[in-house]
Every structure is written in C-alpha cells, then in structure tokens.
Amino acid sequence: MSLLPISKETLIHGSNDGGKDVKQDDASMAALLMEAGHRLNLRDHLAGILMDSAKLMSVPGAFYSYCPLLSQQESHREFFFCSGS
C-alpha cells in the first residue's frame, strides 16, 4: 500500500468534513481546476453546505487537492496530489 503525505493540514482544495468547511487556499491550483472544469464543460457552482464557507468551483466539491511541503523548513510548494470520491 502506498501512503501519500496528505492530511487535513495539507488540504488546499475541497472539504474534509462533508462540506461544512470548503477550502480553496491556493490561487494557482484554483485556476488550474477552474480551467479543467471549463474544458470539461462543467458549470461553476457553489460547493459547501454553509453559505459563509461555500466556494465557487467548477469541479465537484468532493474533488480534493493536497499540497504537502517537502520539509518543515520549506515555505514553498513543489507538487500537488489530487483525488476524487
């Protein structure tokens, strides 16, 4: 079994609590996912069950993106992991 270095701290897009809190923390990833959704002819929509935390997305809210730091000392991001349910 492969283990990816992902957790709720490295989640940058999606929700880990059933849509109560929706994250869209990385502008470059949000732009990439928005472009992918538009290329797939997916319509922009609000994702989330609470209006104050809902985010405009063009991919499903259950599509998760993670971006772990390579080490605790590094403050930049090198790669992304994406998964859907």
C-alpha positions in Angstrom: 0.0 0.0 0.0 1.2 3.5 -0.9 1.0 6.2 1.7 0.8 9.8 0.5 2.0 12.7 2.7 -1.5 14.2 2.9 -3.7 15.3 5.8 -6.2 18.0 6.6 -3.3 20.4 7.2 -2.1 19.9 3.6 -5.6 20.1 2.0 -5.8 23.2 -0.2 -9.0 22.5 -2.2 -12.1 20.7 -1.2 -13.6 19.6 2.2 -12.6 17.1 4.8 -15.7 17.5 6.9 -18.6 16.8 4.5 -18.8 20.3 3.1 -19.1 22.3 6.3 -15.7 24.0 5.6 -14.6 24.2 2.0 -11.0 25.2 1.3 -9.7 26.9 -1.8 -6.4 28.2 -0.4 -4.1 28.1 -3.4 -4.8 30.5 -6.2 -2.7 28.7 -8.8 -4.4 25.4 -8.0 -7.9 27.0 -8.1 -7.1 28.5 -11.5 -5.9 25.1 -12.8 -9.0 23.3 -11.6 -11.3 26.1 -12.9 -9.7 25.7 -16.4 -10.0 21.9 -16.2 -13.7 22.2 -15.3 -14.4 24.6 -18.1 -12.6 22.3 -20.6 -14.9 19.5 -19.4 -17.9 21.9 -19.8 -18.7 21.8 -16.1 -20.7 24.7 -14.8 -19.4 26.9 -12.0 -21.3 26.3 -8.7 -21.1 26.9 -5.0 -19.7 24.0 -3.1 -20.4 23.6 0.6 -23.4 23.2 2.9 -22.9 26.5 4.7 -23.2 29.8 2.8 -20.4 31.5 4.8 -17.8 28.9 3.8 -19.1 27.9 0.3 -16.7 28.5 -2.6 -17.3 28.9 -6.3 -15.9 25.9 -8.1 -16.2 24.3 -11.5 -15.1 20.8 -10.3 -17.0 18.8 -7.7 -16.6 19.8 -4.0 -15.6 16.1 -3.3 -12.5 16.6 -5.6 -9.6 17.0 -3.1 -6.3 18.7 -3.8 -3.3 18.4 -1.4 0.0 20.2 -1.4 2.4 19.0 1.2 5.6 20.9 1.9 8.8 18.9 1.2 10.0 19.7 4.7 9.0 21.8 7.6 11.7 24.4 6.7 10.4 25.0 3.2 7.7 27.5 2.7 7.1 26.9 -1.0 5.1 24.1 -2.6 6.6 21.7 -5.1 3.8 19.3 -6.1 0.1 18.6 -5.8 -1.9 15.4 -5.1 -5.5 15.3 -6.4 -8.2 12.7 -5.7 -11.9 12.5 -6.1 -14.5 10.4 -4.4 
